[in-house]
Amino acid sequence: MNRRIRMYYDGLLIMMWLIFACLVIVSCEFTESQLVKEQAVTFEQEIAYRQRKEMELEGKLRKANETISKLERLIECREDEPKEE
């Protein structure tokens, strides 16, 4: 009888260790999954920020090119004017 109780106790102990190990593994996977989600959000935010900056710089470049074109036309007009002596 004592031997049966001991076998039952050993089996129960093994099952408890297996359940514990499974919980640890699932917990680690959940933590890793959460980390991946956080990294993805950070990456998406970084991409959005860089796209906004790129658009901002494109706008500034467009304005600078327009200013250059205006100045070039102004120089051409001044060169075409007859010189007063």
C-alpha positions in Angstrom: 0.0 0.0 0.0 2.8 2.3 0.9 4.4 1.6 -2.4 1.3 2.6 -4.3 1.1 5.9 -2.5 4.8 6.5 -3.3 4.2 5.8 -7.0 1.1 8.0 -7.0 3.1 10.8 -5.3 6.0 10.4 -7.8 3.7 10.5 -10.7 1.9 13.6 -9.4 5.3 15.3 -8.8 6.4 14.5 -12.4 3.1 15.9 -13.7 3.5 19.1 -11.6 7.1 19.6 -13.0 5.8 19.1 -16.6 3.0 21.6 -16.1 5.5 24.0 -14.5 7.9 23.6 -17.5 5.0 24.1 -20.0 4.0 27.3 -18.2 7.6 28.6 -18.2 7.9 27.9 -22.0 4.5 29.6 -22.7 5.5 32.5 -20.6 8.7 33.0 -22.4 7.0 32.8 -25.8 4.4 35.4 -24.6 7.2 37.7 -23.4 9.0 37.3 -26.7 5.8 37.9 -28.7 5.2 41.1 -26.7 8.8 42.2 -27.4 8.3 41.6 -31.1 5.1 43.6 -31.0 6.8 46.5 -29.3 9.7 46.5 -31.7 7.2 46.5 -34.6 5.4 49.5 -33.2 8.7 51.3 -32.7 9.8 50.5 -36.2 6.5 51.7 -37.7 6.8 55.0 -35.7 10.3 55.5 -37.0 9.2 54.9 -40.6 6.4 57.4 -40.2 8.7 60.0 -38.7 11.2 59.5 -41.5 8.5 59.8 -44.1 7.3 63.1 -42.6 10.8 64.4 -42.6 11.3 63.3 -46.2 8.2 65.1 -47.2 9.2 68.2 -45.3 12.6 68.2 -47.0 11.1 67.7 -50.4 8.9 70.8 -49.8 11.9 72.8 -48.8 13.8 71.6 -51.8 10.9 72.5 -54.1 10.8 76.0 -52.7 14.6 76.4 -53.0 14.4 75.3 -56.6 11.6 77.7 -57.4 13.7 80.5 -55.8 16.7 79.5 -57.9 14.6 79.6 -61.0 13.2 83.0 -60.2 16.7 84.4 -59.5 18.0 82.9 -62.7 15.2 84.5 -64.7 15.9 87.8 -62.9 19.6 87.6 -63.8 18.7 86.8 -67.5 16.4 89.8 -67.6 19.1 92.1 -66.2 21.6 90.8 -68.7 19.2 91.5 -71.6 18.5 95.1 -70.5 20.5 97.7 -72.4 23.2 99.2 -70.3 23.0 102.9 -69.6 26.1 104.9 -70.0 
